[in-house]
Amino acid sequence: MKTVDLVRTAAANTVRSKLRTTLTVLALFVGAFTLTLTTALGAGVSDYVTKQVASLGAGDVFLISKASPTSTGGGPQKYDPATSTASSGTANPLTGSSGTLSATDITTLKNISGLSDVAPISQVSIDWIRAGSSDKYQVSIAPTSSIARSDLTAGTQLDAASSQRQLTLPDEYVKALGLGSASAAVGTTATLGITDLLGAHHEVTATIVGISNASLLSSGAGGNAALVEELAQLQKASSASPDHYQVAVAHFDATATAPQIDALKKRISAEGMSAQTIADQLGAIQTVITGITGVLNAFAIVALLAAAFGIVNTLLMSVQERTREIGLMKAMGMSNGRVFALFSLEAAFIGLLGSLLGAVGAMLLGIPLSAGLAAGPLSGLAGLHLLLFQPTSIVGVILLIVVIAFLAGTLPARRAARKTPIDALRYE
């Protein structure tokens, strides 16, 4: 029997016992359907997170903060005036308690070879924002917004070098502040209210230069260095305490290798500070996503393993029913290898049929579902496709299931190949 005839015969034999084959295909369908959806979910969320993290800033930037001492035992840690921080983790600018970066720390960072453009960033607390005669609304400014890039729907990015006080706002503030549209809001002036450490109230105006889309990784408004510094000085009031900063940013060589970046981190750590890159932040988020999709994929694999036992059962019964047919084929000269290949191909065809139906079913459900969510509940997260069906992933799922089905079919195929023609023809 030629190879083409072998394939044609295997395909025809697949549907000889329609009920058994249908039940086995349904089991594979469930596994393929689930695995395709979970793979698309992981790809969609990962793609969105990657885009969002990439928009936060360049890959050659360290975000540096004061390192928190870690306890090596199970009980309370002894107080050390040189390293201990307040239990809340929030520093008091009046007392200059540790937990924040001091001017000395900034100087230390500037003296570390391999770091450049070291800049401290103050954290400010804003009471409210309004535009013109609008109502006042709560708002917050991310400490690193002055050096991060936003996913803008209108306007331009913040200019860190500008002396003009600049502001970017999430698009949800456009309607609330009565600014009309995102494009109309660009160039208008907003007023920020702030309370200093002595309880006095201050107002600061800033120009809105951009309107940002909602993001899973960042929220609130953004302010350039001129605005953040102005707010920080007002918040500090007339206090003569030394300056303390929540974080600092520093650039390193964009062509630096991973070992060189790790060496820089160790040098910063030796000075009592910790450094993170954008890639580090992405890695932490991706770990969570991978864990979630891994659990979901595990359920799909369990379904596929159950389906594999169904394939074994289906083909074993087929071998039993076709014993005389097997004997006749071997008596006519078909080799053991050809008989083995015939039944293995039948298993592979069952796997191919189940995986194709499952993958197509997942796409028929997932594509409109993802589009509906993007236009409805998730419309605020621009660029998010919750289910992203990638051709390579779909092909990978199909191949995986075909391989599982093929392996499951090797046991009954081996049993069929070992039958002798005489015994098989005598079988009743």
Secondary structure as UniProt FT lines:
FT   HELIX           3..14
FT   HELIX           18..56
FT   TURN            59..60
FT   STRAND          61..66
FT   TURN            81..83
FT   TURN            87..88
FT   TURN            93..96
FT   STRAND          101..102
FT   HELIX           103..110
FT   TURN            113..114
FT   STRAND          116..121
FT   STRAND          128..130
FT   TURN            132..133
FT   TURN            143..147
FT   STRAND          152..155
FT   TURN            160..161
FT   STRAND          166..170
FT   HELIX           172..176
FT   TURN            177..178
FT   HELIX           182..185
FT   TURN            186..187
FT   STRAND          189..195
FT   TURN            197..198
FT   STRAND          201..212
FT   STRAND          221..223
FT   HELIX           225..236
FT   TURN            237..238
FT   STRAND          244..245
FT   STRAND          247..251
FT   TURN            254..255
FT   HELIX           258..270
FT   TURN            271..272
FT   STRAND          273..276
FT   HELIX           278..321
FT   HELIX           323..331
FT   TURN            332..333
FT   HELIX           336..375
FT   TURN            376..380
FT   TURN            382..383
FT   HELIX           391..417
FT   HELIX           421..426
//
